[in-house]
Amino acid sequence: MSPDKNPQTMKPLTAANKLGIYLPATPAEFRNSPVTRAQLEELRANPPQWLIDLRANGPFPRDVVARKLGISNSGLARAGVADALTAQEITALLADPPEWLLRERDNLIAVRKEAERVKQKEAARRAATNRPPKNRFGN
């Protein structure tokens, strides 16, 4: 790329998603200006202290909270968890899981088992239809 071209930029929300952090918890200078790909790679390679702290302590975005709790994003919504959670809040939930968390974990396990069953059934169906064609004598 020639040096006179403008570098490709992304919105701060996109950069926050790529970094796995909660945008409202970032410093104002990050939230209020576009991020170039080079800046994003620099943040990944040499994270500043604010990024290290956010990754360690949160608050975390919904997808990270769901993953840490072992449930789906939909499970968070069903439970009424609308806000981002910190590491301390997540640890408290894991230490003494409420009934909704146990139910959502069981639900996610059941959904994954069903998805695997459907995948295996589809693979068996495809394998059955991909048999070599019979010869003209029916063998």
Backbone as CSV, one residue per row, in Angstrom:
resi,resn,N_x,N_y,N_z,CA_x,CA_y,CA_z,C_x,C_y,C_z
1,MET,0.844,-1.163,0.000,0.000,0.000,0.000,0.892,1.230,0.000
2,SER,0.575,2.178,-0.838,1.396,3.380,-0.910,1.115,4.280,0.292
3,PRO,2.110,5.044,0.740,1.958,5.840,1.954,0.956,6.981,1.810
4,ASP,0.591,7.388,0.573,-0.320,8.517,0.418,-1.787,8.118,0.571
5,LYS,-2.089,6.827,0.655,-3.469,6.381,0.823,-3.864,6.463,2.296
6,ASN,-5.150,6.727,2.519,-5.661,6.756,3.887,-5.750,5.335,4.424
7,PRO,-5.350,5.130,5.665,-5.458,3.787,6.232,-6.934,3.447,6.471
8,GLN,-7.239,2.172,6.366,-8.609,1.726,6.594,-8.923,1.824,8.085
9,THR,-10.095,2.381,8.403,-10.474,2.555,9.801,-11.754,1.788,10.103
10,MET,-12.009,1.624,11.389,-13.243,0.979,11.836,-13.820,1.795,12.981
11,LYS,-15.093,1.611,13.211,-15.754,2.289,14.315,-15.210,1.743,15.625
12,PRO,-15.243,2.562,16.665,-14.776,2.077,17.967,-15.529,0.840,18.451
13,LEU,-16.829,0.737,18.149,-17.591,-0.442,18.552,-17.044,-1.706,17.905
14,THR,-16.692,-1.618,16.622,-16.126,-2.763,15.921,-14.784,-3.153,16.541
15,ALA,-13.956,-2.163,16.828,-12.654,-2.444,17.443,-12.839,-3.066,18.828
16,ALA,-13.803,-2.549,19.599,-14.064,-3.109,20.929,-14.515,-4.560,20.819
17,ASN,-15.367,-4.851,19.837,-15.816,-6.231,19.637,-14.645,-7.135,19.284
18,LYS,-13.753,-6.652,18.437,-12.596,-7.453,18.043,-11.644,-7.684,19.228
19,LEU,-11.621,-6.731,20.155,-10.773,-6.861,21.336,-11.482,-7.602,22.468
20,GLY,-12.795,-7.814,22.338,-13.558,-8.512,23.373,-13.774,-7.682,24.620
21,ILE,-13.948,-6.371,24.448,-14.138,-5.485,25.593,-15.456,-4.729,25.462
22,TYR,-15.927,-4.169,26.565,-17.175,-3.424,26.651,-16.878,-1.964,26.333
23,LEU,-17.410,-1.472,25.215,-17.078,-0.126,24.730,-17.331,0.985,25.741
24,PRO,-18.487,1.026,26.442,-18.697,2.130,27.387,-17.669,2.198,28.515
25,ALA,-16.941,1.128,28.767,-15.932,1.135,29.827,-14.564,1.607,29.335
26,THR,-14.429,1.852,28.039,-13.134,2.268,27.491,-12.920,3.761,27.700
27,PRO,-11.685,4.224,27.601,-11.420,5.660,27.727,-12.092,6.449,26.597
28,ALA,-12.373,7.706,26.862,-13.065,8.573,25.903,-12.314,8.677,24.584
29,GLU,-10.993,8.736,24.621,-10.238,8.863,23.373,-10.405,7.638,22.481
30,PHE,-10.633,6.467,23.073,-10.897,5.265,22.284,-12.322,5.294,21.733
31,ARG,-13.279,5.668,22.563,-14.696,5.679,22.167,-15.015,6.717,21.101
32,ASN,-14.274,7.804,21.056,-14.655,8.945,20.229,-13.885,9.092,18.930
33,SER,-13.033,8.148,18.590,-12.284,8.280,17.338,-12.184,6.937,16.634
34,PRO,-12.167,6.980,15.294,-12.019,5.731,14.547,-10.674,5.069,14.854
35,VAL,-10.640,3.757,14.677,-9.436,2.983,14.972,-8.935,2.374,13.666
36,THR,-7.657,2.565,13.386,-7.090,1.961,12.177,-6.713,0.515,12.475
37,ARG,-6.502,-0.236,11.421,-6.077,-1.630,11.596,-4.721,-1.696,12.301
38,ALA,-3.851,-0.758,11.975,-2.535,-0.729,12.618,-2.672,-0.450,14.116
39,GLN,-3.568,0.470,14.480,-3.785,0.760,15.897,-4.353,-0.463,16.618
40,LEU,-5.279,-1.173,15.954,-5.864,-2.368,16.552,-4.789,-3.424,16.787
41,GLU,-3.937,-3.634,15.811,-2.854,-4.613,15.969,-1.893,-4.183,17.078
42,GLU,-1.656,-2.900,17.202,-0.789,-2.400,18.270,-1.434,-2.643,19.634
43,LEU,-2.755,-2.430,19.723,-3.467,-2.694,20.983,-3.403,-4.180,21.338
44,ARG,-3.477,-5.033,20.333,-3.385,-6.475,20.583,-1.976,-6.873,21.006
45,ALA,-0.976,-6.320,20.328,0.411,-6.702,20.595,0.938,-6.097,21.899
46,ASN,0.618,-4.830,22.142,1.114,-4.119,23.324,-0.051,-3.412,24.012
47,PRO,-0.896,-4.148,24.720,-2.083,-3.520,25.303,-1.715,-2.515,26.392
48,PRO,-2.378,-1.344,26.364,-2.161,-0.372,27.443,-2.789,-0.885,28.746
49,GLN,-2.491,-0.233,29.839,-2.976,-0.702,31.142,-4.497,-0.747,31.211
50,TRP,-5.176,0.241,30.606,-6.644,0.239,30.665,-7.229,-0.996,29.979
51,LEU,-6.594,-1.456,28.900,-7.066,-2.644,28.193,-6.792,-3.908,29.010
52,ILE,-5.641,-3.971,29.625,-5.302,-5.105,30.491,-6.308,-5.202,31.637
53,ASP,-6.620,-4.051,32.257,-7.573,-4.027,33.366,-8.976,-4.440,32.920
54,LEU,-9.413,-3.944,31.760,-10.737,-4.306,31.256,-10.830,-5.796,30.970
55,ARG,-9.802,-6.357,30.375,-9.823,-7.788,30.069,-9.802,-8.637,31.333
56,ALA,-9.170,-8.144,32.376,-9.065,-8.915,33.616,-10.294,-8.752,34.509
57,ASN,-10.787,-7.517,34.630,-11.809,-7.228,35.625,-13.169,-6.859,35.064
58,GLY,-13.238,-6.538,33.777,-14.502,-6.119,33.180,-14.780,-4.659,33.458
59,PRO,-15.957,-4.224,33.189,-17.132,-4.988,32.798,-16.950,-5.619,31.421
60,PHE,-17.602,-6.772,31.265,-17.477,-7.558,30.046,-18.719,-7.414,29.183
61,PRO,-18.570,-7.491,27.849,-19.741,-7.485,26.972,-20.553,-8.770,27.144
62,ARG,-21.790,-8.738,26.669,-22.737,-9.846,26.867,-22.186,-11.193,26.415
63,ASP,-21.544,-11.246,25.254,-21.065,-12.537,24.764,-19.986,-13.117,25.673
64,VAL,-19.157,-12.265,26.231,-18.111,-12.732,27.143,-18.744,-13.186,28.458
65,VAL,-19.717,-12.427,28.956,-20.418,-12.807,30.188,-21.076,-14.170,30.003
66,ALA,-21.781,-14.343,28.885,-22.455,-15.616,28.626,-21.452,-16.769,28.581
67,ARG,-20.337,-16.566,27.896,-19.328,-17.619,27.795,-18.748,-17.961,29.170
68,LYS,-18.474,-16.945,29.980,-17.912,-17.189,31.309,-18.903,-17.905,32.231
69,LEU,-20.203,-17.643,32.032,-21.227,-18.300,32.846,-21.625,-19.667,32.297
70,GLY,-21.207,-19.965,31.062,-21.540,-21.249,30.459,-22.971,-21.318,29.959
71,ILE,-23.505,-20.164,29.505,-24.862,-20.122,28.967,-24.847,-19.350,27.655
72,SER,-26.003,-19.251,27.015,-26.101,-18.529,25.750,-26.467,-17.066,25.999
73,ASN,-26.287,-16.247,24.965,-26.718,-14.853,25.049,-28.220,-14.772,25.284
74,SER,-28.962,-15.660,24.654,-30.412,-15.699,24.851,-30.748,-16.042,26.298
75,GLY,-29.954,-16.906,26.897,-30.160,-17.250,28.298,-29.987,-16.045,29.205
76,LEU,-29.025,-15.193,28.885,-28.858,-13.953,29.648,-30.097,-13.085,29.524
77,ALA,-30.623,-12.974,28.319,-31.806,-12.153,28.098,-33.010,-12.726,28.851
78,ARG,-33.191,-14.053,28.792,-34.309,-14.671,29.508,-34.201,-14.447,31.008
79,ALA,-32.982,-14.388,31.514,-32.766,-14.189,32.941,-32.891,-12.723,33.341
80,GLY,-33.004,-11.839,32.350,-33.146,-10.419,32.650,-31.830,-9.719,32.944
81,VAL,-30.723,-10.329,32.554,-29.414,-9.703,32.761,-29.169,-8.760,31.584
82,ALA,-29.344,-7.479,31.818,-29.229,-6.501,30.743,-27.898,-5.762,30.776
83,ASP,-27.305,-5.657,31.950,-26.076,-4.891,32.088,-24.850,-5.775,31.907
84,ALA,-23.742,-5.124,31.573,-22.462,-5.826,31.538,-22.093,-6.182,32.971
85,LEU,-21.405,-7.292,33.138,-21.011,-7.731,34.471,-19.495,-7.677,34.623
86,THR,-19.059,-7.462,35.833,-17.630,-7.461,36.138,-17.189,-8.869,36.513
87,ALA,-15.894,-9.064,36.604,-15.356,-10.366,36.997,-15.830,-10.744,38.388
88,GLN,-15.922,-9.763,39.277,-16.368,-10.027,40.642,-17.833,-10.490,40.653
89,GLU,-18.684,-9.869,39.853,-20.095,-10.268,39.786,-20.237,-11.668,39.182
90,ILE,-19.448,-11.952,38.168,-19.491,-13.278,37.544,-19.018,-14.340,38.529
91,THR,-17.960,-14.055,39.265,-17.452,-14.995,40.267,-18.502,-15.260,41.338
92,ALA,-19.216,-14.220,41.755,-20.271,-14.389,42.766,-21.386,-15.279,42.226
93,LEU,-21.770,-15.085,40.970,-22.814,-15.925,40.371,-22.360,-17.382,40.259
94,LEU,-21.107,-17.592,39.913,-20.582,-18.957,39.776,-20.427,-19.641,41.137
95,ALA,-20.100,-18.860,42.164,-19.913,-19.426,43.495,-21.240,-19.897,44.092
96,ASP,-22.299,-19.149,43.863,-23.626,-19.495,44.380,-24.628,-19.322,43.245
97,PRO,-24.665,-20.289,42.303,-25.489,-20.112,41.107,-26.985,-20.067,41.426
98,PRO,-27.654,-19.040,40.925,-29.106,-18.983,41.096,-29.784,-20.042,40.226
99,GLU,-31.048,-20.259,40.473,-31.807,-21.296,39.767,-31.808,-21.047,38.262
100,TRP,-31.925,-19.785,37.835,-31.974,-19.474,36.403,-30.673,-19.857,35.710
101,LEU,-29.550,-19.697,36.406,-28.253,-20.027,35.805,-28.136,-21.547,35.610
102,LEU,-28.542,-22.304,36.593,-28.505,-23.761,36.464,-29.429,-24.226,35.341
103,ARG,-30.618,-23.630,35.264,-31.577,-23.989,34.211,-31.024,-23.657,32.827
104,GLU,-30.411,-22.479,32.684,-29.857,-22.072,31.380,-28.668,-22.921,30.981
105,ARG,-27.859,-23.357,31.938,-26.750,-24.260,31.612,-27.278,-25.587,31.095
106,ASP,-28.283,-26.126,31.783,-28.904,-27.379,31.332,-29.511,-27.209,29.942
107,ASN,-30.141,-26.058,29.717,-30.751,-25.774,28.418,-29.692,-25.741,27.321
108,LEU,-28.576,-25.087,27.564,-27.511,-25.003,26.560,-26.935,-26.396,26.269
109,ILE,-26.778,-27.212,27.293,-26.270,-28.574,27.088,-27.239,-29.359,26.216
110,ALA,-28.531,-29.239,26.506,-29.544,-29.949,25.714,-29.551,-29.481,24.265
111,VAL,-29.421,-28.175,24.047,-29.402,-27.629,22.686,-28.186,-28.142,21.930
112,ARG,-27.048,-28.183,22.574,-25.830,-28.665,21.910,-25.923,-30.154,21.585
113,LYS,-26.505,-30.934,22.497,-26.679,-32.367,22.229,-27.616,-32.578,21.044
114,GLU,-28.695,-31.813,20.990,-29.633,-31.941,19.880,-28.974,-31.530,18.569
115,ALA,-28.200,-30.469,18.578,-27.501,-30.038,17.365,-26.529,-31.122,16.894
116,GLU,-25.845,-31.771,17.812,-24.924,-32.846,17.453,-25.687,-34.047,16.887
117,ARG,-26.840,-34.373,17.491,-27.657,-35.475,16.997,-28.127,-35.204,15.571
118,VAL,-28.584,-33.993,15.322,-29.047,-33.622,13.981,-27.890,-33.662,12.988
119,LYS,-26.730,-33.205,13.407,-25.550,-33.224,12.540,-25.165,-34.653,12.165
120,GLN,-25.179,-35.550,13.140,-24.843,-36.953,12.867,-25.890,-37.611,11.972
121,LYS,-27.157,-37.303,12.211,-28.229,-37.855,11.384,-28.085,-37.386,9.942
122,GLU,-27.775,-36.118,9.754,-27.588,-35.566,8.411,-26.364,-36.192,7.737
123,ALA,-25.290,-36.388,8.496,-24.094,-37.021,7.929,-24.393,-38.458,7.502
124,ALA,-25.173,-39.176,8.297,-25.545,-40.551,7.937,-26.420,-40.564,6.686
125,ARG,-27.332,-39.598,6.589,-28.195,-39.520,5.414,-27.376,-39.235,4.162
126,ARG,-26.423,-38.304,4.279,-25.560,-37.991,3.132,-24.708,-39.187,2.746
127,ALA,-24.202,-39.916,3.728,-23.376,-41.091,3.443,-24.201,-42.162,2.739
128,ALA,-25.462,-42.302,3.130,-26.330,-43.307,2.516,-26.655,-42.947,1.071
129,THR,-26.808,-41.674,0.772,-27.140,-41.270,-0.604,-25.917,-41.200,-1.495
130,ASN,-24.730,-41.233,-0.943,-23.499,-41.158,-1.747,-22.884,-42.521,-1.996
131,ARG,-23.674,-43.571,-1.828,-23.173,-44.905,-2.134,-22.894,-44.993,-3.624
132,PRO,-21.973,-45.875,-4.012,-21.706,-46.019,-5.446,-22.973,-46.508,-6.156
133,PRO,-23.184,-46.057,-7.362,-24.393,-46.468,-8.075,-24.358,-47.968,-8.380
134,LYS,-25.552,-48.547,-8.373,-25.660,-49.970,-8.679,-25.426,-50.181,-10.172
135,ASN,-24.921,-51.389,-10.524,-24.732,-51.683,-11.955,-26.072,-52.082,-12.583
136,ARG,-26.058,-52.355,-13.841,-27.319,-52.633,-14.537,-27.967,-53.931,-14.090
137,PHE,-27.248,-54.753,-13.342,-27.809,-56.009,-12.838,-28.345,-55.871,-11.438
138,GLY,-28.286,-54.652,-10.851,-28.818,-54.420,-9.504,-27.843,-54.757,-8.403
139,ASN,-26.565,-54.971,-8.730,-25.547,-55.295,-7.729,-24.777,-54.068,-7.321
